[in-house]
Amino acid sequence: MENIKTENDLTTRQWKLYRLIKRVYKSNPNKNLTNRSIYNAMYEDYPPLNPKSTWNNQAARRYITDDLSAIRASKIPQVIVLTTSRGSKIARKNEVNQLERERISLLKSLKTVNSQLGKVKMDGQKRLVLNQEKEYIETFFKETEA
């Protein structure tokens, strides 16, 4: 079956996967769907498995991962699909709150990293100071010979 692109950004296969995730959520909101269980439920939509290859090297596994990423990136389905090492599922309210805390933590870390990288850009550049700092910014300390 060919994947027909709809006017939104998801293919028919991705919509089918999204509906599967919703069905599982309605029956058990705590259940995670592994990539292999997704394949077992939708095997006719993915390439057949190669018996000489491991699961991680299967084309079907890569397509499932790509489809989950597309669903997560799309703005059309208005639910949050979480993907963890345990599998994929629709996020519950407490998991969304955890995502918000994680976002704040990552933004703080990013601010620190940007500040540190900003110092690298200033290395060796002269700037105006008012007797409070050195005339040159020393980002990298030169190693002294012993």
C-alpha positions as CSV (number, residue, x, y, z in Angstrom):
1,M,0.0,0.0,0.0
2,E,1.4,3.3,-1.0
3,N,1.5,6.1,1.6
4,I,-0.6,8.9,0.3
5,K,0.4,12.3,1.7
6,T,-2.6,14.3,3.0
7,E,-2.9,18.0,3.0
8,N,-1.5,18.0,6.5
9,D,2.0,16.7,7.1
10,L,1.3,13.0,8.0
11,T,1.0,10.0,5.6
12,T,-1.8,7.5,5.8
13,R,0.5,5.0,7.5
14,Q,1.4,7.6,10.2
15,W,-2.3,8.3,10.7
16,K,-2.9,4.6,11.1
17,L,-0.1,4.4,13.7
18,Y,-1.6,7.5,15.5
19,R,-5.0,5.8,15.7
20,L,-3.3,2.6,17.1
21,I,-1.6,4.7,19.8
22,K,-5.0,6.3,20.6
23,R,-6.8,2.9,20.9
24,V,-4.1,1.6,23.2
25,Y,-4.3,4.7,25.4
26,K,-8.1,4.5,25.7
27,S,-7.9,0.9,26.8
28,N,-4.9,1.4,29.1
29,P,-3.4,4.9,29.5
30,N,-0.2,3.5,31.2
31,K,0.6,1.0,28.4
32,N,3.7,1.7,26.2
33,L,3.8,0.4,22.7
34,T,7.2,-0.9,21.7
35,N,8.3,-0.7,18.1
36,R,8.1,-4.4,17.8
37,S,4.5,-4.4,19.1
38,I,3.7,-1.6,16.6
39,Y,5.1,-3.8,13.9
40,N,3.1,-6.8,15.0
41,A,-0.1,-4.7,14.9
42,M,0.7,-3.1,11.6
43,Y,3.0,-5.6,9.8
44,E,1.2,-5.2,6.5
45,D,2.1,-1.5,6.4
46,Y,5.9,-2.0,6.9
47,P,8.5,-4.0,4.9
48,P,8.8,-7.7,5.8
49,L,11.4,-8.6,8.4
50,N,14.8,-9.9,7.2
51,P,15.4,-13.1,9.2
52,K,19.2,-12.7,8.8
53,S,19.2,-9.3,10.5
54,T,18.7,-8.1,14.1
55,W,15.6,-6.0,15.0
56,N,17.7,-2.8,15.2
57,N,18.9,-3.2,11.6
58,Q,15.4,-3.8,10.2
59,A,14.0,-1.3,7.7
60,A,10.6,-1.7,9.4
61,R,12.0,-0.6,12.7
62,R,13.6,2.5,11.1
63,Y,10.3,3.4,9.4
64,I,8.4,3.0,12.7
65,T,10.9,5.3,14.4
66,D,10.5,7.8,11.5
67,D,6.7,7.6,11.7
68,L,6.7,8.2,15.4
69,S,9.0,11.2,15.0
70,A,6.7,12.6,12.3
71,I,3.7,12.2,14.6
72,R,5.5,13.9,17.4
73,A,6.6,16.8,15.2
74,S,3.2,17.3,13.5
75,K,1.0,20.1,14.8
76,I,-2.2,18.3,13.6
77,P,-2.7,15.6,16.3
78,Q,-3.2,17.7,19.4
79,V,-1.8,15.2,21.8
80,I,1.7,14.6,23.1
81,V,3.2,11.3,22.1
82,L,6.1,10.4,24.3
83,T,8.8,8.0,23.1
84,T,11.0,6.5,25.7
85,S,13.1,3.3,26.0
86,R,10.0,1.6,27.3
87,G,8.0,2.5,24.1
88,S,5.6,5.1,22.9
89,K,2.3,6.4,24.3
90,I,0.1,9.4,24.7
91,A,1.3,11.6,27.7
92,R,-0.9,11.9,30.7
93,K,-1.1,15.2,32.6
94,N,1.6,14.4,35.2
95,E,4.0,13.4,32.3
96,V,3.3,16.7,30.6
97,N,4.2,18.5,33.8
98,Q,7.4,16.5,33.9
99,L,8.1,17.6,30.3
100,E,7.7,21.3,31.3
101,R,10.1,20.8,34.2
102,E,12.6,19.2,31.9
103,R,12.2,22.0,29.4
104,I,13.0,24.6,32.1
105,S,16.0,22.7,33.2
106,L,17.3,22.4,29.6
107,L,16.8,26.1,28.9
108,K,18.8,26.9,32.0
109,S,21.6,24.6,30.9
110,L,21.5,26.1,27.4
111,K,21.8,29.6,28.8
112,T,24.9,28.6,30.7
113,V,26.4,26.9,27.7
114,N,25.7,30.0,25.5
115,S,27.3,32.2,28.1
116,Q,30.4,29.9,28.1
117,L,30.6,29.8,24.3
118,G,30.2,33.6,24.3
119,K,33.4,33.9,26.2
120,V,35.2,31.9,23.5
121,K,34.2,34.4,20.9
122,M,35.7,37.2,22.9
123,D,39.1,35.6,23.3
124,G,41.9,38.0,22.4
125,Q,39.5,40.9,21.5
126,K,40.1,44.3,23.1
127,R,37.2,46.0,24.7
128,L,36.5,49.1,26.7
129,V,36.9,48.7,30.5
130,L,36.6,51.1,33.4
131,N,39.5,49.9,35.7
132,Q,37.4,46.9,36.8
133,E,38.6,44.2,34.4
134,K,41.6,43.4,32.4
135,E,42.0,45.0,29.0
136,Y,42.1,41.6,27.3
137,I,39.7,38.7,27.9
138,E,41.5,35.5,28.7
139,T,39.3,32.7,27.7
140,F,42.0,30.1,27.3
141,F,44.8,29.9,29.9
142,K,48.2,29.3,28.4
143,E,49.9,26.3,29.9
144,T,53.2,27.2,31.5
145,E,56.3,25.1,30.9
146,A,57.6,23.4,34.1
